[in-house]
Structure formats: structure tokens, C-alpha cells
Amino acid sequence: MSDQPPDVAAGGAGDDGHDPVGSAVADAYRREWAFVLAATARVTRDLDLAEECTADAFVAAVESWRRDGVPLSPGAWLTTTARRRGLDELRRRKTLRAKLPLLLEPVSEPEAVSADEGGVADDRLRLVFTCCHPALAREVQVALTLRLVCGLATADVARSFLVSEQTMAARVTRAKKKIAAARIPYRVPAAAELPERLDAVLTVVHLLFTAGHTAATGERLVRDDLVQRSLGLARTVAALMPDEREALALVGLILLTDARRSARVDADGTLVLLEHQDRSSWNTAAIDEGRALVRSALRGGRPGRFALQAAIAAVHAEAPPWNDTDWRQIVALYDLLLGAWPTPVVALNRAVAVAMADGPQAGLDEIGRIQSSSSLAGYRYLPAARADLLRRLGRSTEAAQAYRDALALTADSAERRFLLARLAQVTGVP
């Protein structure tokens, strides 16, 4: 099926070119996809069928909403339509099996599911745990959940893993087939099974937040629907497993990071770096809650990767003016994080912190080592970080090329405007 909302433009725009039904369908696609798919999967117990029925529901909405008007609750309309299509298809298959018993293998019907199954009412969380079944490889668990549960386009999921869209599409297809073949149940696991899936689930939720916090494409820097979805899922996991410090830490990390949202772009929609943000506009209630969760997550043993990331965010939140930021503490936390989660992205973030603590040349040396030994060739923040350090060192020609490299990898409009402004600054060409 397509990764994009259905074509709603034909025949629906008014004289001014505005198409309210098209806008409503596109908005519902962004906001309701995960809810509709998860609710439909709960009925069909078949991910391919659920995805097909969900897509059909959005296509049906185009014609129906043009004729009858946009419903008061688009999500409920879409869910009802998709589930009905799924049930109709299951009945059709049951009838076919009854008529052709010698040609088809018997397939069990999906069992009835109570509303409070597993103590969790959120169908999305059931689908998250299904996608994060230990029978699947970790990166496949995460990719499948981002695609199906979170509604991210395959191209956006591929960017998160630094692979091609074709490669990611093949991984998702194979994963869905494996879930069907292994008859992996659609449910929240029993308490004894939860720990082995927790890290994958938290990884998915964190990547979902990252995709919403800085959108890979489009005019908006932040996708509010993805941020709110990630926070809701993180809170649900923390409520399900209240003794898991990493679950608490992820809620804290999301709160502390998103607290800066209103200061991240200026009036023209251009990205504003942390050092130039108006900290009086930060969400203090979110910061207070996030810091309390971080304190809880850091008690009792070695901190995990989400607790360490949340602690770094807390250090930033505790520095009212930029100049008071404790960069030595941040570098020390990144050292711990790199030990717990040795990824090139963490190493790059640490290099930026080193530059703030020890000067731009020290950070540039760290980035040079990362470039020679990692797979970040397609990661837009690598040339962007390098460009900034070269600019601060006065190496304008090299900085200009690095900014051009970053622009070639950047599709988000807010980030592009920022990079273009910096490029003009170092070249002297507006």
C-alpha cells in the first residue's frame, strides 16, 4: 500500500484552491493512522489485512466525506469503516474455506478480545508489543513498529536506519510475513515476558519522538501528532511497568526535550539553536516533571541509556542562561552514554559537547575520527556540526562546503533556512 494519504485533490477544491475535505483526510491520515490500524489489527489478527483495510478506509473517506460532509469524529468513522471491511473479509475467507475444504489448510478464527485485555486499553500498545516480538531481529522490530504503529513513511523509517527506502520496504515485508507464519499473538505479553521486549518498545517510542521532534521533511520543524503519540505511549509503558527505571526515564526525556518546543523556531519558521533560544518560553511544568522522573530513574544502580540521555537534557534545562551550561558534566554523561550505547550518533553528540567544553578544534578532531570509522555518510547532522565548528574557527571556505553538504541531505524547511543563512554568512553572498 502507499505510504501517503489518498489522492483527494480531484474535483474537490473550491474557487480559491482550498479543499477542506482533502485537508481533513490528510490531517486524519497524520493523526489517526496508528489508531485505525491498531484497532483493525485487533479484529483481523492479520497485519497485511489490517493495513489494507485501513488504507481502503481512507480512500473511502474521500468520496463519502465529499458527499456527506466530514464527520464530527473522523477517527471513529475511519476505524468503524476499516474494521467492517476486515470483518467482511474474514467472513468471506471463512465461507471460502467451508466451500473448498480440500483445497485450503484450516486456519483458526481470531479469538474474541475483551476491552481490558492485558490491563491495557490502548490497541496501539498491543500492536507495538506484537511488532517487538523476540522472534524478530531488533532492527526489524523497530522498523516494523515505526512503519505500522507510528504511521511513518517507509522513506522516513529508512532515514532513521541510514539505509535505502527499497531495503527498508523489503525488511518490513519480510517481518509481516514472519509474524503471520509464526502466528505471533496480538496482545500485551504476560508480566514475565515484558522485560525481554521492553528495550525494543522504548527504542520505538524514542525514535517516534525523534521523528516528531525534528521532522525529516516539510515546512514544520515539529510534528505535534508524533510527539504527542510518543509521549502517550511512553506514559502507558511506564504505567504498565512502574518499577522499570528506563520506562520512567523515557517519559522524562521526552518532557525535558519537548519543553523547549516554542523557542526552537523564530517568527519566520527558521531553526533557532539552543544557545539563542528564549528560555523564558520553555515549559517549566514539563521541565519540573521531567527532572523528577530523571531523579527517580537515576536511583538504584547503573543508569541505562534513556536515563543518561534524560540526565543530559536535565543539565540543559537547569542552565537558565546558555553560558551557565555545565559542559564538563554533559561530556561526562556522554562518556557514560557511549559506554552504554556505543553508536556513531552518540559519538557525534559527544563531539559537539567536547567542542563546547574544550574549544571547536577539539570537537573537530573528534568528528574527524567519527568520519573515518562510522556509517554516518548520509546523516545530515554530521556535516552540519562540522560546518559550525569550521565557521567558529574562521575556516570559511571549508565551512561553506560543509554547509552545502548538509543542505544536500536536509529536506526540512526550518533547518534549510538556517543552513542557508549560515552559508550566506560564511561566503558573504546573500
C-alpha positions in Angstrom: 0.0 0.0 0.0 1.0 3.6 -0.4 2.9 5.5 2.3 1.0 8.7 1.5 -2.6 9.8 2.2 -5.0 9.0 -0.7 -5.3 11.4 -3.6 -8.0 13.9 -2.5 -7.5 16.8 -4.9 -9.5 15.8 -7.9 -12.9 17.5 -8.1 -12.9 18.8 -4.6 -11.1 22.2 -4.4 -13.1 25.4 -4.3 -12.6 28.5 -6.4 -9.8 29.6 -4.0 -8.0 26.3 -4.5 -8.7 25.2 -0.9 -10.0 21.7 -0.5 -11.5 21.2 3.0 -12.2 17.6 2.6 -8.8 16.9 1.2 -7.3 18.7 4.2 -9.5 16.7 6.6 -8.4 13.4 5.1 -4.8 14.4 5.1 -5.0 15.5 8.7 -6.8 12.3 9.7 -4.1 10.3 8.0 -1.4 12.0 10.1 -3.3 11.8 13.4 -5.4 8.7 13.2 -3.5 6.2 11.1 -2.0 4.4 14.1 -5.3 4.2 16.0 -7.2 2.9 13.0 -4.6 0.3 12.0 -4.2 -0.9 15.6 -7.9 -1.2 16.2 -8.4 -3.1 12.9 -5.5 -5.4 13.6 -7.1 -6.3 16.9 -10.1 -7.7 14.9 -8.3 -9.3 12.0 -5.1 -10.6 13.7 -3.5 -10.1 10.3 -1.2 -7.2 9.8 -1.4 -7.2 6.0 -5.2 -7.4 6.0 -5.4 -4.7 8.7 -3.1 -2.4 6.7 -5.1 -3.0 3.5 -8.4 -2.3 5.2 -7.1 0.9 6.9 -5.9 2.2 3.5 -9.2 1.4 2.0 -11.0 3.3 4.7 -9.0 6.4 4.0 -9.8 6.1 0.2 -13.5 5.6 1.1 -13.4 8.7 3.2 -12.6 10.9 0.2 -15.8 10.0 -1.6 -18.0 9.7 1.5 -16.9 12.9 3.2 -17.4 14.9 -0.1 -20.9 13.6 -0.3 -22.0 13.6 3.3 -19.6 16.0 4.9 -16.6 15.4 7.3 -17.9 13.5 10.4 -17.6 15.0 13.8 -15.2 12.2 14.8 -13.1 11.3 11.7 -11.1 8.7 13.6 -14.2 6.9 14.8 -15.6 6.9 11.2 -12.3 5.5 9.8 -12.0 2.9 12.5 -15.5 1.6 12.0 -15.1 1.5 8.2 -11.8 -0.3 8.4 -13.0 -2.8 11.0 -16.1 -3.6 9.0 -14.0 -4.2 5.9 -11.8 -6.5 7.9 -14.7 -8.5 9.3 -16.3 -8.8 5.9 -13.0 -10.2 4.5 -12.7 -12.7 7.4 -16.3 -13.8 6.7 -15.5 -14.2 3.0 -12.5 -16.3 3.8 -14.5 -18.4 6.3 -17.1 -19.1 3.6 -14.4 -19.9 1.1 -12.8 -22.4 3.4 -16.2 -24.0 4.1 -16.8 -24.4 0.3 -13.3 -25.6 -0.5 -12.3 -27.7 2.4 -10.0 -29.9 0.4 -8.1 -27.1 -1.2 -7.2 -24.9 1.8 -5.5 -25.6 5.1 -7.7 -24.9 8.1 -7.0 -21.5 9.7 -8.3 -20.7 13.1 -10.5 -17.7 13.6 -9.3 -14.8 15.7 -10.4 -15.2 19.2 -12.6 -12.7 20.9 -10.8 -9.9 22.7 -12.0 -8.2 25.8 -11.7 -4.5 26.1 -9.4 -4.7 29.0 -7.1 -7.5 27.7 -3.8 -7.4 29.4 -4.9 -4.4 31.5 -4.1 -2.0 28.7 -6.9 -0.4 26.7 -4.5 1.1 24.0 -4.7 -1.0 20.9 -1.5 0.7 19.6 0.5 -0.7 22.6 -0.7 -4.2 21.8 0.5 -3.8 18.2 3.8 -2.4 19.5 4.4 -5.5 21.6 3.4 -7.7 18.6 5.9 -6.0 16.4 8.6 -6.2 19.1 8.2 -10.0 19.5 11.6 -11.6 20.2 11.3 -13.9 17.2 12.1 -10.8 15.1 15.6 -9.2 14.9 15.8 -6.0 16.9 16.2 -3.6 14.0 13.3 -5.3 12.2 11.2 -4.9 15.4 11.8 -1.2 15.5 11.4 -0.6 11.8 8.1 -2.6 11.6 6.6 -0.7 14.5 7.7 2.7 13.2 6.0 1.9 9.9 2.8 0.2 11.1 2.1 1.6 14.5 3.6 5.1 14.1 2.5 5.6 10.5 5.9 6.8 9.4 6.5 6.6 5.6 9.0 3.9 4.6 11.4 6.6 3.4 11.4 8.2 6.9 11.9 4.9 8.6 14.8 4.2 6.2 16.4 7.6 7.1 16.3 6.6 10.8 18.4 3.5 10.0 20.5 5.2 7.3 19.5 2.6 4.7 17.7 2.9 1.3 13.9 3.0 1.1 14.0 -0.2 -1.0 16.0 -2.0 1.6 13.6 -0.9 4.4 10.5 -1.8 2.4 11.9 -5.4 2.0 12.6 -5.6 5.7 9.1 -4.6 6.6 7.5 -7.0 4.2 9.6 -9.9 5.5 8.7 -9.1 9.1 5.0 -9.1 8.4 5.3 -12.4 6.7 7.2 -13.8 9.7 4.6 -12.6 12.1 1.9 -14.3 10.1 3.8 -17.5 9.6 4.8 -17.8 13.3 1.2 -16.9 14.5 2.6 -14.3 16.8 -0.3 -13.3 19.0 -1.7 -9.8 19.1 -1.6 -9.0 22.8 0.4 -7.4 25.5 2.7 -10.1 26.9 2.3 -11.6 30.3 4.3 -9.9 33.1 7.1 -12.4 32.8 7.5 -11.7 29.1 7.6 -7.9 29.4 11.2 -7.3 30.3 12.6 -9.0 27.2 10.6 -6.7 25.0 11.0 -3.5 27.0 14.1 -2.2 25.4 12.7 -2.6 21.8 9.5 -0.9 22.8 11.3 2.0 24.4 13.5 2.3 21.3 10.5 2.5 19.1 8.8 5.2 21.2 12.0 7.2 21.4 12.5 7.0 17.6 8.9 8.1 17.1 9.5 11.1 19.3 12.7 11.9 17.4 10.8 11.8 14.1 8.3 14.2 15.5 10.7 16.5 17.4 12.6 17.3 14.1 10.6 16.3 11.0 12.7 14.9 8.2 10.7 16.8 5.6 8.1 19.5 5.2 7.5 23.1 6.4 7.1 22.3 10.1 10.0 21.6 12.3 7.9 19.7 14.8 5.2 17.1 14.0 2.9 17.5 17.1 0.9 14.4 16.3 4.1 12.2 16.5 5.3 13.9 19.7 2.0 13.5 21.5 1.7 9.9 20.3 5.2 9.1 21.6 4.5 10.8 25.0 1.2 8.9 25.3 2.8 5.6 24.5 5.8 6.3 26.9 3.4 7.1 29.7 1.4 3.9 29.0 4.5 1.7 29.1 5.7 3.4 32.3 2.2 2.8 33.9 2.4 -0.8 32.8 5.9 -1.3 34.2 6.2 1.3 37.0 9.3 -0.3 38.5 11.3 -0.1 35.3 13.6 3.0 35.6 14.2 3.2 31.9 10.5 3.5 31.2 10.3 6.4 33.6 13.4 7.9 32.1 12.0 7.9 28.6 8.9 9.9 29.8 11.3 12.3 31.4 13.5 12.6 28.3 10.5 13.4 26.1 9.2 16.0 28.5 12.5 17.7 29.0 13.3 17.8 25.3 9.8 18.9 24.1 9.7 21.6 26.8 11.9 23.7 24.5 9.5 23.5 21.5 8.1 27.0 21.5 11.6 28.5 21.4 13.0 26.3 18.6 11.9 28.4 15.6 11.7 32.1 15.1 8.8 34.2 13.7 9.8 33.2 10.2 9.9 29.5 11.0 13.7 29.3 10.9 15.5 27.0 13.3 16.9 28.6 16.5 19.8 26.8 18.1 19.8 26.1 21.8 22.3 28.9 22.6 20.0 31.5 21.1 16.6 30.3 22.5 14.4 32.4 24.7 14.5 30.1 27.8 11.7 32.1 29.5 9.3 30.4 27.0 10.3 26.9 27.9 7.5 24.8 29.5 8.5 24.9 33.2 5.8 22.4 34.2 7.2 19.8 31.8 10.7 20.5 33.0 9.8 20.0 36.6 8.0 16.7 35.9 10.9 15.6 33.7 13.5 16.4 36.3 11.6 14.5 39.0 11.4 11.4 36.7 15.1 11.6 35.9 15.9 11.7 39.6 13.8 8.5 40.1 15.4 6.8 37.1 19.0 7.5 38.3 18.4 5.9 41.7 19.4 2.3 42.4 22.1 1.0 40.1 23.8 1.8 36.9 21.7 4.1 34.7 20.5 3.0 31.3 20.8 4.9 28.0 17.4 6.6 28.3 18.2 7.8 31.9 21.6 9.1 30.7 20.0 11.0 27.8 17.4 12.4 30.1 20.1 13.5 32.5 21.8 15.4 29.7 18.5 17.1 28.8 18.1 18.0 32.5 21.5 19.6 32.6 20.5 21.9 29.8 17.2 22.7 31.5 19.0 23.6 34.7 21.0 26.3 33.0 18.8 29.4 32.6 21.4 31.3 30.5 23.3 29.4 27.9 26.7 30.5 29.3 25.9 28.7 32.6 25.7 25.3 30.9 27.9 22.7 32.6 29.6 21.3 29.5 32.0 19.2 31.6 29.1 17.4 33.2 27.5 16.9 29.8 30.7 15.4 28.4 31.0 13.1 31.4 27.4 11.9 30.8 28.1 11.4 27.2 31.1 9.3 28.1 28.8 7.1 30.2 26.2 7.0 27.4 28.8 6.0 24.8 29.7 3.1 27.1 26.1 2.0 27.4 25.1 2.7 23.9 28.1 2.9 21.6 26.6 4.4 18.4 28.1 6.9 15.9 25.2 9.3 16.6 26.1 9.3 20.3 29.7 9.8 19.5 28.8 12.8 17.3 26.7 14.4 20.0 29.6 13.9 22.4 32.0 15.6 19.9 29.7 18.7 19.9 29.8 18.7 23.7 33.6 18.4 23.7 33.8 21.4 21.3 31.7 23.4 23.8 33.9 22.3 26.7 37.4 22.4 25.1 37.0 24.5 22.0 36.0 23.9 18.4 39.3 22.3 17.3 38.9 19.6 20.0 35.4 18.9 18.7 36.5 18.9 15.1 39.2 16.3 15.9 36.6 14.1 17.4 34.4 14.5 14.3 37.3 13.6 12.1 37.7 10.3 14.0 34.0 9.6 13.7 34.0 10.3 9.9 36.8 7.8 9.4 35.2 4.9 11.3 31.4 5.2 11.1 28.5 4.8 8.8 27.1 8.4 9.1 27.7 9.4 5.5 24.0 10.1 5.0 23.4 11.6 8.4 22.7 15.3 7.9 23.9 16.5 11.3 27.4 15.3 10.7 28.3 17.9 8.0 26.1 20.5 9.9 28.1 20.0 13.1 31.4 20.1 11.2 30.4 23.2 9.3 29.6 25.0 12.6 33.0 24.2 14.1 34.8 25.2 11.0 32.9 28.5 11.0 33.9 29.2 14.6 37.5 28.5 13.7 37.3 31.1 10.8 37.9 28.4 8.1 35.2 29.9 5.9 35.9 28.0 2.6 35.8 24.6 4.3 32.7 25.7 6.4 30.9 26.7 3.2 31.4 23.3 1.6 30.3 21.5 4.8 27.1 23.6 4.9 26.5 22.7 1.2 27.0 19.0 2.1 24.4 19.4 5.0 21.9 21.1 2.7 22.1 18.3 0.2 21.0 15.9 3.0 18.3 18.2 4.5 14.7 18.4 3.4 13.1 20.1 6.4 12.4 23.7 5.6 13.2 25.2 9.0 16.6 23.6 9.0 17.3 24.5 5.4 16.6 28.2 6.1 19.0 28.1 9.0 21.7 26.4 6.9 21.3 28.8 4.0 21.6 31.7 6.4 24.8 30.3 7.8 26.1 29.6 4.3 25.5 33.2 3.3 27.3 34.3 6.4 30.5 32.4 5.7 30.5 33.2 2.0 29.4 36.8 2.2 26.8 36.0 -0.6 23.2 36.6 0.4 
